[in-house]
Amino acid sequence: MMSAQKKPSANAGRRVTRIDPPALEEAIEAAQGLTDDVDSQVEIAAQLMGMPEDEVRPAVLKASVTARPLGRPAPRFMAHDRHDGPKVVVVERKRPRMVMPR
């Protein structure tokens, strides 16, 4: 008698991408890396987290006071201004791939 073979689930080979908003500190750090303007940092961090700017502003203001040690020049970034549409910022943190023994 032949035993029935199990069919693999339809989802067995499918990869799932999980998109998590960054933590508050990560969003603020990313915003500080993009601009020195505090209002722009508030806007960027709020958009990254999907939160209202009013909730993010106190943390950005607090972080901007302690952001850079004195005597260290601020990095300058040049960005081309495009009038094609809204500006989009993508910040990704990739973790090293873990190999699981079989």
C-alpha positions as CSV (number, residue, x, y, z in Angstrom):
1,M,0.0,0.0,0.0
2,M,1.3,3.4,-0.9
3,S,1.3,6.1,1.7
4,A,-0.1,9.5,0.8
5,Q,2.5,12.3,0.5
6,K,1.9,15.6,2.1
7,K,1.7,18.5,-0.3
8,P,3.8,21.5,0.7
9,S,1.8,24.5,1.8
10,A,1.4,27.2,-0.7
11,N,3.1,29.6,1.7
12,A,6.1,27.3,2.4
13,G,8.4,28.9,-0.2
14,R,7.1,32.4,0.0
15,R,9.2,35.0,1.6
16,V,7.6,37.5,3.9
17,T,8.9,41.0,4.2
18,R,8.0,42.7,7.5
19,I,8.2,46.5,7.5
20,D,8.5,48.0,10.9
21,P,8.7,51.7,11.5
22,P,12.0,52.8,13.1
23,A,12.3,53.5,16.8
24,L,12.1,57.1,17.8
25,E,15.9,57.4,18.3
26,E,16.6,55.8,14.9
27,A,14.2,58.1,13.1
28,I,15.8,61.2,14.8
29,E,19.3,60.0,14.0
30,A,18.4,59.4,10.4
31,A,16.8,62.9,10.2
32,Q,19.9,64.5,11.8
33,G,22.0,62.8,9.2
34,L,20.0,64.3,6.4
35,T,19.7,67.9,7.6
36,D,20.8,70.4,10.2
37,D,17.4,72.2,10.2
38,V,15.5,71.2,13.3
39,D,12.0,71.8,11.7
40,S,13.0,69.5,8.8
41,Q,14.3,66.9,11.2
42,V,10.9,66.9,13.0
43,E,9.1,66.5,9.7
44,I,11.4,63.7,8.5
45,A,11.3,61.8,11.8
46,A,7.5,62.1,12.0
47,Q,7.1,60.8,8.4
48,L,9.5,57.9,9.1
49,M,7.5,56.8,12.1
50,G,4.1,57.6,10.8
51,M,3.4,59.9,13.8
52,P,2.2,63.5,14.0
53,E,4.9,66.1,14.1
54,D,3.7,67.5,17.5
55,E,4.5,64.2,19.2
56,V,7.9,63.9,17.7
57,R,9.0,67.6,18.1
58,P,10.0,67.4,21.9
59,A,12.2,64.4,21.3
60,V,13.9,66.0,18.3
61,L,14.5,69.2,20.2
62,K,16.0,67.3,23.1
63,A,18.2,65.2,20.8
64,S,19.4,68.3,18.8
65,V,20.8,69.8,22.0
66,T,23.0,66.7,22.6
67,A,23.5,65.7,19.0
68,R,27.0,66.8,18.2
69,P,30.0,67.5,20.5
70,L,31.3,71.0,20.2
71,G,34.2,71.5,17.9
72,R,33.1,68.8,15.4
73,P,31.8,70.3,12.2
74,A,28.4,69.3,10.9
75,P,28.5,67.2,7.8
76,R,27.1,68.9,4.7
77,F,24.9,67.0,2.3
78,M,23.9,68.4,-1.1
79,A,20.6,67.1,-2.5
80,H,19.2,68.0,-5.9
81,D,15.8,69.6,-5.6
82,R,13.4,67.8,-7.8
83,H,10.0,69.2,-8.6
84,D,8.7,65.8,-9.8
85,G,6.7,65.1,-6.6
86,P,7.0,64.6,-2.9
87,K,10.4,63.8,-1.5
88,V,10.8,60.2,-0.3
89,V,13.3,59.0,2.2
90,V,14.0,55.3,2.7
91,V,16.0,54.2,5.7
92,E,16.8,50.5,6.0
93,R,18.6,48.6,8.6
94,K,19.7,45.2,7.4
95,R,20.6,42.5,9.8
96,P,23.1,39.8,8.9
97,R,21.6,36.7,7.5
98,M,21.5,33.8,10.0
99,V,22.1,30.3,8.7
100,M,20.1,27.7,10.6
101,P,21.6,24.2,10.8
102,R,19.3,21.5,9.4
